[in-house]
């Protein structure tokens, strides 16, 4: 399945990659909810940590110097969702995880709308989320879950 995902993202635009990362956050938050329902604290922490790692990855790639107010707003959003997920994990709260999913899904859907709007062709999404991403001609590939930085803390 990971190989399939990797191939599906090879020709993806920067915005498509951002949407895929949001999908990953949502997927891990659903995994955390399933762990809460099973009363599996270890699986809950792992799933929450994976979602948080993606948020850290997204926030670290914001370019405030280029993205201006939209980048600042995204930074604040990431900080808010990060805190929500930490609280949900600590409280083992299905409803708090669901609220975080709703927030992430709303922003994800906004990114999907941006991806659909062909008139935004001259707007660089790199200014907001992927400034370091290079095209395939430069020899780099899309960021994968394995290439994202890992931290040693637990949620």
N, C-alpha and C positions, 0 to 999 in steps of 0.2 A: 504494500500500500504506500509506503514512503517513497518508493521508486516512482510510482504512478504520480504522486503529488509533485515530486521533483520535475518530472517530464512535463506535467501540466503547467508548471510555472516558468519553464524555460523561456518562452517567448512573451511572458507577461509584461505589461507596462508597470511602471512604478506604482501607479494607483491600484492596479490589480494585485500587486504584492502587498500593499497596505491592507486591502480588503481581505486577502488571505490570512494575514496576521491577526486581524480582528476575528476572523472565523476561528482561528486557533484559540484565541482567548475564550470565545464562546464555548468551543468544544471542551476546553479544560474546565470551565466553570460548570458545565453540565456534568462532567466527570466528578467534580467536587460535590455536587448535589447528590449524585448517585452514591457517593461514599458516605455522605451524611445519612442518607436513607438506610444504608447498610451498617451504620455506626462503626465505620472503618476510619479511624482518625489518621492513620498513616497514609492511606490513599487520598483522603481529603487534603492533607497537607501537601502531598506531592502534586496533586492537580492544581491546587491554589498557587503553589510555587511556580509551576509551569506557566500559568496565566500571568503571574506577576513578572516572570522573566521576559515575556513578550512585551509587556507594558514598559519595562525598563529599556528594552531594545528600541522600541518606538520612540520613547522620550529622549533617549540618548542621541538619536539621529535628527532631532529637531534642529533647525538652523534659525535661531532668533534673528540673526543679522540679515537674513534674506526673507524669512517668512513673516516677520513683523507681528502684528496683532493676531492673525490666525494661528501662527506658531505658538504664541503665548497662551492663547485660549486652549489649544491642544495640550500644552504642557500642564495647564491647570486641570484639564479634564483627566489626563493620565494620573496626576497626583490624587485626584478625588477617587477615581476608580481603584487605584492602588490601595488607598485607605479603606474603601468599602470591602474589597476582597480580603484584606487582613482582618477586618472586623468580622466578616462572615465566617472566615476560617476559625478565628479564635472562639467565636460563639457557636460554631458548628450549626449555622443558621441557613436553612434552605431558602427562606424568604429573602435574606440579605444577598445570597448568591443570585437569586432570581432578579433582584433589583439591579445588581451589577450587570447581569446579562442584558437587561432591558436598556440600560445606559449605553453599553458597548454596542448593542444592536442598532440603536438610533444613530450613533455616529458612523457605524459601518455602512448603514443604508445611505447616509449622506455621501460617503466616499463613493458608493456605487453610482449614485446620481452624477457625481462629478465625472466618473469614468464614462458614463453614457453621453455626456454633453460634449459633442465633438467641437463645439465652438470654443472650448477651453484649450485647444491644441497648443496655443502659445504660452499657456500658464504652466510653469514647471512645478509638478508635485514634489520634486526633489527639495524644493525650498522648505517644504513642511515636514517631510518624513524620511526621505531617502537621499540625502545629499551625497553620501559616499557610494551609492550604487552606480556601477559602471555598466555600460552596455556589453553585450556578448562579444562584440568585435574587440574589446579591450582584453578579452580573455577571462573575465570574471563571470560568475554565475549568480543566479538569484540567491538571496540569503535563505538558508535552510534552517530548520530548527536546530540541527547539529552545529551550525556555524555561529549561532547566537551565543553570546557570553553566558556562562552559567555561574551562579553564585552558590555559596556553600551554606546559606542560611535556610531555615525552614519556616513555613507560614503556620 
